[in-house]
Amino acid sequence: MNNAGKVLQEIMAAPDSGIPEEVLEHAKCIAVVPHMIKGGFVIGAQNGRGVATCRTSDGWSAPAFFAITGGSWGLQIGLEGVDLVMIIQNEKGMQQLLASKFQLGADASAAAGPVGRHASAETNWKLETEILTYSRAKGAFAGLTLNGASIRRDDDSMKAIYGRKVTTRNVLLGKVAAPASAQAFLDAVRSAKAQAIAQAGKE
């Protein structure tokens, strides 16, 4: 959680290359996979663990944990230690996340997200795409085409943090209190929009 929060803060603090304010304003959920390991040449094995939070009537929910495996990564050749950020944009995408197991591009549509201080009005990022995906590798942050990746509940992390049987749905719907250990991550999510506005104001 701490690493995920740090990744989000660093991405949003980068001039001209963060997640646009409009995308964050529109987000239903935010998921971060810090230092996802990628192997192979263009297409290979990927795996990582991440944390997600969804917007509720009382703010951002307690974090739910997931694992991600596989998927096609476009033309990112020979990169390792990729930070992955996913912005879930609408109710359909959120329902897939709540279901605890789905595949990008099959169960939920995914597309490379826009990067910069503002999302261009001419692009179709807000339309039917359920999940916008981003990656950061070796300092470079960009929209990422990631299809075929499988996302499922990380039972070990859920048990380690909550110590009891809780469902991903109840956590992300705000029915479970956030543990103290989640505050750094949730603070980073809350401040992401403020950082986006601050960067946009520097124009």
Steps between C-alpha positions, in 0.01 A plus 500: 500500500779741585679429173176543305441837666855608424464401134182706468657804666810486280296463182274793586794720598669460162452807279294444184484123545250416771143376483278789384272672748193413291581127514536506878177697534322234297657198676281246677799304634880526495727196504880498524748216451842617621803342335323237295756256366507451126710244314554404142532687172186697403276216620592305811399419852380774732382490856442739782290590802304818532256699709174668399256748651162619374311824544212480751256753646743541791818538295738227387445145622731278700752330271442164336788288378535321170751308292555551128656252260563468128391738230642663189711807566530653155852607411661530842808297418727368772367716782483376856349646812203669335266707719141454383206735565142420402215749505158334509268745326145379526254276679559202272875510563439537872271195501779294345738613772241415766462153351863429601597326176497628143710535187596828340378528144252215543288563810592868518617721215837666553690772316812708542414804708573860402803665662560865580356787696169483316321227305421620152129546435551354155606158628250228585651401834171562681277297273449126524838394636462359849864511609781738403848354548832671559855383559822649633832338419847651544340833583287520184125519557258428219164355410529124468321255277444200725257233386461141610628555853313304766408678824390303805463547874822476705374285787830502692519879514130538584540261794825662614345847514146426615562180696155368423288396208392815322383525142660724242152638429439611859845655526471702178142604572616665822343249739833417666705752698840585358789375717754750629764344273301616196512871580811580296351339189158663548663839564687463169173423319326798661785735413539378140233735366645793693840425347342484153334839554827647631692380195231632265514837677869534413417544132 
